[in-house]
Amino acid sequence: MKIGIISFAHMHAYSYARAVREIEGVQLSAIADDNRDRGEAIASELNVAFYSDYKQLLASDVDAVIVTSENAKHVQHAVDAARAGKHILCEKPLATTIEDGRKMIDECRKNGVVLQTAFPVRFHPSIERTKKIVEEGRLGKILSIKATNRGRNPGGWFVDPALSGGGAVMDHTVHVVDIMRWVMKSEVKEVYAETGSLLTESPIDDCGILTLEFENGVFATLDCSWSRPANFPTWGDVTLEIVGTNANLSIDAFTQKLDVYANKGFVWEYWGDDMDVELIKSFVEAIRNGTEPFITGEDGCRAVEVALAAYESSRKKEPVFLKKE
């Protein structure tokens, strides 16, 4: 199977490229990037074909593409890929509007191609064990969840709303909402949020606190801020504290690491399970078996819906109720 990558704008493109090359029977065939200098350098490093126009990549013999472009470009890249008959793994957030997300889902369904949302945290052993514990009823009835997903401001296009669709709330809400939806098999019905630009000079939200109510009655809070200092890793703080009637459960998805302190700052040396490899394997299996992907476009759209409701709530200073379909 040949896979291409559309854009290295998102940092996850690098780890996905590495992950593809670790899977037997799968070849990283080509990359496309509208940043020619970046694209040519990466293509040379990876020894793959380079296209400055993604449509040339779509016209090649790749079977599937990984879309890791700026958030606002996902919809066009995915729609064109679907029309070219290419299966798609799309970086989160799936889109920056619900309309764009639905367009991607509909186009992929119409053309008979897989659309999987990139939520690799589902594949972390601690999250998989959490789902099993909940399904076995060992916590009893879940009452509440306190969650975090914090990091540093990534800068660049992430702080340009026209390309990102939003700041920290858009960037960090979707991962944890997907985990909570998946673990509990319940949808968010109400969102209240406060957002702000408090920590940097960027004219975009870098702080956010969300309060969520699920259809099953669970009450959850989420700190999804870019509140870590400049020498902190961009991402790597996904925690949940689940309170049940029988027991409580604490999860930290990024403890399989060493903290390394040096004169130039602080870095993590990660030694643990590779979520990205498992994500790509899942995508490849869905293509090979002709089955629905483990993490669907609908899952991606549901998470975006919550992030957008958070922005609406923050503007209106009141709770927002999500519409049932």
Buried (B, 14 or more C-beta within 10 A) or exposed (E): BBBBBBBBBBBBBBBBBBBBBEBEEBBBBBBBBBEEEBBBBBBEEBEBBBBEEBEEBBEBEBBBBBBBBBBBBBBBBBBBBBBBEBBBBBBBBBBBBBEBBBBBBBBBEEBEBBBBBBBBBBBBEBBBEBBEBBEEEEBEEBBBBBBBBBBBBBEEBBBBBEBBBBBBBBBBBBBBBBBBBBBBEBBBBBBBBBBBBEBBEBEBBBBBBBBBBBBEEBBBBBBBBBBBEEEBBBBBBBBBBBBBEEEEBEBEBBEBBEEEEEEEEBBBEEEEBBBBBBBBBBBBBBBEEEEEBBBBBBBBBBBBBBBBBBBBBBEEEEBBEBEEE
